[in-house]
């Protein structure tokens, strides 16, 4: 009877390991799919002062004092600045 008890215990342990592996793999697969399907960040909306979607530069004195010549040139050309 002692060998039967050992065999049953071994079978129970093996079965629980198998079920735990299946449950773990299922949960991992669901979390990986959820992460892959997560939405990306929305694109920025145009500024409130430009309803037509065209770029409107910030010409306030405080802003002009801190910007570089390259940024000012891009603003003057009507481009969205790509330099600080």
N, C-alpha and C positions, 0 to 999 in steps of 0.2 A: 504494500500500500504506500510505502514511502516513495517508491519510484514513480508511482502514478501521481502523487501530490507534486513531486518535482517537475514532472512533465507538464502538468496542468499549469503550474506557476510559470514555467518557461514559456508556454504557449500564450499565457495571459500577458506576460511582459512583451513578447514579440508582437502580439496583436496591438497592444497599446502603443508601441513604438511605430508601427505601421500606420495606425489611425492618426497619431500625432503628426507624422510626416506628411500625410495627405492633407490634413487640416492646415498645417503650416504652409505648405506649398500653395494651397488654395488662397489663403489670406495674403500671401506674398504676391501672388498673381493679380489679385483684385487691387492691391495697393499700387502695384506697378502700372496697371491699366488706368487707374484713377489719376496717377501722376502724369501719365502720358496724355491724358485727355484734358488736363487742366487748361483753362483758357489763358491765353497770353495777355499781356498788358494792352489796354486799349491805346490807340494812337491819340496823341494830344489833339484837342479841339482848337480851332482858330481863336485868336484873341477876340475879346468882346468888341473891340473897336474896329474889327475888320469882318463884317458880315459876309463880304464877297469872297473871303478866303485869301485875299492878298496880304502881303506883309506890310505892317505899319511900324516903322522904327520908333523907338523910345527916344524922344528928343529933349527930355527934361535935363536941366543943368546938372543935377546930381549924377545922372546916368552918363552924360557926355564926359564928365570929368574923370570917370573911372575906366572908360573903354579905350581900347587900342586903336591905332590908325587903321589897321587892317579890318577891324570890325566896323568902324565908321565907313570905310570904303564899301564894304558889303552892304551896309544899310543904305548908303546913298545910291547904290546900284539897284536897289529894290530886292535884294536877295536876303534870305533868312541867314543870319550870321552863323558861321561855323567855327569861328575863332573867338577866344575870350576877350 
